[in-house]
Amino acid sequence: MAQLAITPAAAEQIHRVLDERGHGLGLRVSVKPSGCSGYSYVLDFADEADAEDTAFEAHGATVYVAPEALEMLDGSEVDYVNEGLNRFFRFNNPNVKDQCGCGESFTV
């Protein structure tokens, strides 16, 4: 069975954005072919549960992973980081073999 960890910081941010929107179940993650290394993460709101998605819950937040991304994200940790003026979700993904210099895309 696939595993995905959600840090407390990521859970807090998921709650924050859903509260601002006023609705939604959680964060939906998928991947798409992109960039110079192969794939990039696609983040969206999950307003309803898709029967094909796999749901992971921690700290009261839920992340829904699309079927095509499940194998690529297995064992990953979803975090939310503040680096200087930048704030973003970071995927600490043990399956990544290489990524582009800007961090926009990755290879598994």
N, C-alpha and C positions, 0 to 999 in steps of 0.2 A: 504494500500500500504506500502511495506517495506521501511525502511529508513536506510541510511548509511551516516555518516558524514566523510569528509576527511579534516584533518587539513592542514593549510598552509605548515607545515613542511613535511607532507606526500606528498602533491602535488609537492613540490619542489624536493623531492627525486625521485618521479615518473618521472618528467621531466628530471632530471639529468641522470637517468639510460637509459631512452629512447634516449636521445641525444647521450650518449656514444655508444649505440647499433646502432644508425643511423636509426632505424625504430621501429614501434610498435604504438599501439593505447592507451595502458594503462596497468594497473596491473590487472591480473585475480586472483580471490580468490576462493578457494574451500575448502572443508574439507575432511578428510579421517579418518577412524577408525585407532587409533594409541595410543601408550603410555599406561600408567597405569590408565589414567582417562577417556579415551573413544575416543576423537577426537583430531586432530591437524589441524592447518591451512596449506594450500598448496598455495604458491604464485608462479605465473608464469607471463610471459609477454603475453599480448593479442595482437597478430599480426593481427588478424582480428576479427570482431564482430561475436560472435556465437549467432544465433537466440534465443537460450534457455537462455542465460545469461541475467541478469538484470544489466543495466549500471547506475552508479551513478557518477555525475560530480560535482566538486567544485574546485575553484581556477585554472581552466583550465586543471585539471587532471581528468582522468576517471578511475574508478575501476569497473571491471566487476565481478559479483558474479554468480557462478554456481547455478543452480536451487536447488541442494541438500543442499546448504549452506545458502540459502536465509533466511529461518526461523530461523536458528541458529544465523545468523549475524544481524537480524533485530534490529535496534536501536543502533548499534555499532558505534564506532568512530575509524577510521584508523589514526594512528599517526606515526611519525617517530622520534625516540628518540636517543640521545647520552648519554650513561651511562658509564663513564670512557672510556675504549678502545672499548667498544661495541656500535655498531650502528645497529638499527633494526626497522622494522615495528612492532608497538604494536597495538593490538586490545583491545580497552576498550569496552568490550562486557557485557551488562547488563543481558544477558541470561545465563551466566556461573554460574553454581551452585557450582562447585568445580573444582580445577585444581591440577595437581601434583606439588610436591615441586619445581621441576626445571622449571615449567612453560611451559613445552613442550606440554602437552595435557590438555584437559578440558572436563567437563561434562555439558550438558545442561538439 
